[in-house]
């Protein structure tokens, strides 16, 4: 049997310490928080995930969009075209999808600075809805069934038909779109797991505090 490499063990130690520090921090910040409003928000986020996967294009909810995030995502998407257009035409077309994914990432950074773990979980779910809608848009480059809108006037142009055509990737559009949707569900799942953990820790500490108060 070859001798163990002690340097490998030393490399693992900082990672283990970091993980334990993160877990302890999340538990500490969840302690004493009100759990039930967060639990309701978690149920709502779970409903969004199921709804998206079931039928992402079925009109329902606020402003006839699939979920409350969708209207916000659309507005950010259209703004992204204007923000990235100075970087070139191709970036202008991609900018809508890019900005709508960058916005929740910026939200996560802000919430991390505020030490608001549950808000990070919500932002992860929000990111997932954006990545999912981009995946749907990518896959639609093949069939072109989505109703397109534009705030700039004129005939709407399908962003991903233009992008995939210029990059020579139209044959892979459906596969890339599906990969994006699967990745999106992973982001949403991560948000739900994190949110569920925070809700459990908040409930557990409240329950323990009440039990100690009785005795």
C-alpha positions as CSV (number, residue, x, y, z in Angstrom):
1,X,0.0,0.0,0.0
2,X,1.5,3.4,-1.0
3,X,2.1,5.9,1.9
4,X,-0.6,8.5,2.5
5,X,0.2,11.9,1.2
6,X,0.0,14.3,4.2
7,X,-0.3,17.3,2.0
8,X,-3.6,16.0,0.7
9,X,-4.9,15.9,4.2
10,X,-3.7,19.5,4.9
11,X,-5.5,20.7,1.7
12,X,-8.7,19.2,3.0
13,X,-8.6,20.9,6.4
14,X,-9.2,24.5,5.2
15,X,-12.2,23.3,3.2
16,X,-13.7,21.4,6.1
17,X,-13.1,24.4,8.4
18,X,-14.8,26.7,5.8
19,X,-17.8,24.4,5.5
20,X,-18.2,24.2,9.3
21,X,-17.9,27.9,9.5
22,X,-20.7,28.4,6.9
23,X,-23.0,25.9,8.6
24,X,-22.5,27.5,12.0
25,X,-23.1,31.0,10.5
26,X,-26.3,30.0,8.8
27,X,-27.5,28.3,12.0
28,X,-26.6,31.3,14.2
29,X,-28.3,33.8,11.9
30,X,-31.5,31.6,11.6
31,X,-31.7,31.3,15.4
32,X,-34.6,33.3,16.7
33,X,-36.0,34.3,13.3
34,X,-39.8,34.0,12.7
35,X,-40.1,30.8,10.7
36,X,-43.7,30.7,9.4
37,X,-43.6,33.6,6.9
38,X,-40.4,32.1,5.4
39,X,-42.2,28.7,5.3
40,X,-45.0,30.3,3.3
41,X,-42.5,31.8,0.9
42,X,-40.8,28.4,0.6
43,X,-44.1,26.9,-0.4
44,X,-44.6,29.6,-2.9
45,X,-41.1,29.1,-4.4
46,X,-41.8,25.3,-4.6
47,X,-45.1,26.0,-6.5
48,X,-43.1,28.2,-9.0
49,X,-40.6,25.4,-9.6
50,X,-43.4,22.8,-10.2
51,X,-45.3,25.3,-12.4
52,X,-42.3,26.1,-14.5
53,X,-41.5,22.5,-15.3
54,X,-45.1,21.5,-15.9
55,X,-45.8,24.2,-18.5
56,X,-43.5,27.3,-18.7
57,X,-45.7,29.0,-21.3
58,X,-49.2,28.5,-19.8
59,X,-50.5,32.1,-18.9
60,X,-51.5,32.4,-15.3
61,X,-50.8,34.6,-12.3
62,X,-49.8,38.2,-12.0
63,X,-50.1,40.2,-15.3
64,X,-50.9,36.9,-17.1
65,X,-47.3,35.7,-16.6
66,X,-46.4,32.2,-15.4
67,X,-45.2,33.5,-12.0
68,X,-44.6,36.8,-10.1
69,X,-40.9,36.7,-11.2
70,X,-41.7,36.5,-14.9
71,X,-42.9,40.1,-15.4
72,X,-39.9,41.4,-13.5
73,X,-37.6,39.1,-15.6
74,X,-39.1,40.4,-18.8
75,X,-38.5,44.0,-17.8
76,X,-34.9,43.4,-16.9
77,X,-34.5,41.4,-20.2
78,X,-35.6,44.3,-22.3
79,X,-33.4,46.7,-20.3
80,X,-30.4,44.4,-20.9
81,X,-30.6,45.0,-24.7
82,X,-30.1,48.7,-24.2
83,X,-27.4,48.2,-21.6
84,X,-25.3,45.8,-23.7
85,X,-26.0,47.3,-27.2
86,X,-23.0,49.7,-27.0
87,X,-20.7,46.6,-26.8
88,X,-21.8,45.4,-30.3
89,X,-24.8,44.0,-32.0
90,X,-24.3,40.4,-30.9
91,X,-23.9,41.5,-27.3
92,X,-27.0,43.6,-27.7
93,X,-29.0,40.6,-28.7
94,X,-27.5,38.5,-25.9
95,X,-27.7,41.3,-23.4
96,X,-31.3,40.7,-22.5
97,X,-30.7,37.1,-21.4
98,X,-27.4,38.1,-19.8
99,X,-28.8,40.9,-17.6
100,X,-31.8,39.0,-16.4
101,X,-29.4,36.3,-15.1
102,X,-26.9,38.9,-13.6
103,X,-29.6,40.7,-11.7
104,X,-30.4,37.9,-9.2
105,X,-26.6,37.3,-8.8
106,X,-26.2,40.9,-7.9
107,X,-29.1,40.4,-5.4
108,X,-27.3,37.5,-3.9
109,X,-24.1,39.5,-3.4
110,X,-26.1,42.3,-1.7
111,X,-28.0,39.9,0.5
112,X,-24.7,38.1,1.5
113,X,-23.3,41.4,2.6
114,X,-26.5,41.9,4.7
115,X,-26.2,38.4,6.1
116,X,-29.7,37.6,5.0
117,X,-29.5,33.9,4.1
118,X,-33.2,33.4,3.3
119,X,-33.1,36.3,0.9
120,X,-30.1,34.5,-0.8
121,X,-32.3,31.4,-1.1
122,X,-35.1,33.5,-2.7
123,X,-32.5,35.1,-5.1
124,X,-31.3,31.6,-6.0
125,X,-34.8,30.7,-6.9
126,X,-35.2,33.9,-8.9
127,X,-31.9,33.1,-10.8
128,X,-33.3,29.7,-11.6
129,X,-36.5,31.2,-13.1
130,X,-34.3,33.4,-15.3
131,X,-32.1,30.6,-16.4
132,X,-35.1,28.5,-17.2
133,X,-36.8,31.2,-19.2
134,X,-33.5,31.7,-21.2
135,X,-33.5,28.0,-21.8
136,X,-37.1,28.1,-23.1
137,X,-36.1,31.0,-25.3
138,X,-33.1,29.2,-26.7
139,X,-35.0,26.0,-27.5
140,X,-37.7,28.1,-29.2
141,X,-35.1,29.2,-31.8
142,X,-36.0,25.9,-33.5
143,X,-39.8,26.1,-33.5
144,X,-40.3,29.9,-33.0
145,X,-43.6,29.7,-31.2
146,X,-43.0,32.2,-28.4
147,X,-45.0,35.5,-28.6
148,X,-42.2,38.1,-28.8
149,X,-42.5,41.7,-27.5
150,X,-40.3,44.7,-27.9
151,X,-40.5,48.2,-26.2
152,X,-38.5,49.7,-29.0
153,X,-41.0,49.6,-31.8
154,X,-40.9,47.6,-35.0
155,X,-41.1,43.9,-35.6
156,X,-39.7,41.9,-32.7
157,X,-36.5,39.9,-33.5
158,X,-35.9,36.5,-31.9
159,X,-32.6,37.0,-30.0
160,X,-31.5,33.4,-30.0
161,X,-32.3,32.7,-33.6
162,X,-30.0,35.6,-34.5
163,X,-27.3,34.5,-32.0
164,X,-27.3,30.8,-32.8
165,X,-27.4,31.5,-36.6
166,X,-24.3,33.8,-36.3
167,X,-22.5,31.3,-34.2
168,X,-23.4,28.3,-36.3
169,X,-25.2,26.6,-33.4
170,X,-28.8,26.3,-34.7
171,X,-28.5,22.5,-34.8
172,X,-27.7,22.5,-31.1
173,X,-30.4,25.0,-30.0
174,X,-32.8,22.5,-28.6
175,X,-30.1,20.6,-26.7
176,X,-28.6,23.8,-25.3
177,X,-32.0,25.0,-24.2
178,X,-32.7,21.7,-22.4
179,X,-29.4,21.9,-20.6
180,X,-30.2,25.4,-19.5
181,X,-33.6,24.3,-18.1
182,X,-32.0,21.4,-16.2
183,X,-29.4,23.7,-14.8
184,X,-32.1,26.1,-13.8
185,X,-34.0,23.5,-11.9
186,X,-30.7,22.7,-10.0
187,X,-30.4,26.4,-9.0
188,X,-34.0,26.4,-7.9
189,X,-33.5,23.2,-6.0
190,X,-30.5,24.7,-4.2
191,X,-32.6,27.7,-3.3
192,X,-35.3,25.5,-1.9
193,X,-32.9,23.3,0.1
194,X,-31.2,26.4,1.6
195,X,-34.5,28.0,2.3
196,X,-35.9,24.8,3.9
197,X,-32.8,24.5,6.1
198,X,-33.2,28.0,7.3
199,X,-36.9,27.6,8.1
200,X,-36.1,24.4,10.0
201,X,-33.3,26.0,12.0
202,X,-35.6,29.0,12.8
203,X,-38.4,26.7,13.9
204,X,-36.1,24.4,15.9
205,X,-34.5,27.3,17.9
206,X,-37.9,28.8,18.6
207,X,-39.3,25.5,19.7
208,X,-36.2,24.9,22.0
209,X,-36.5,28.4,23.4
210,X,-40.2,27.8,24.2
211,X,-39.4,24.4,25.8
212,X,-36.7,26.0,28.0
213,X,-39.1,28.8,29.0
214,X,-41.6,26.2,30.2
215,X,-39.0,24.5,32.4
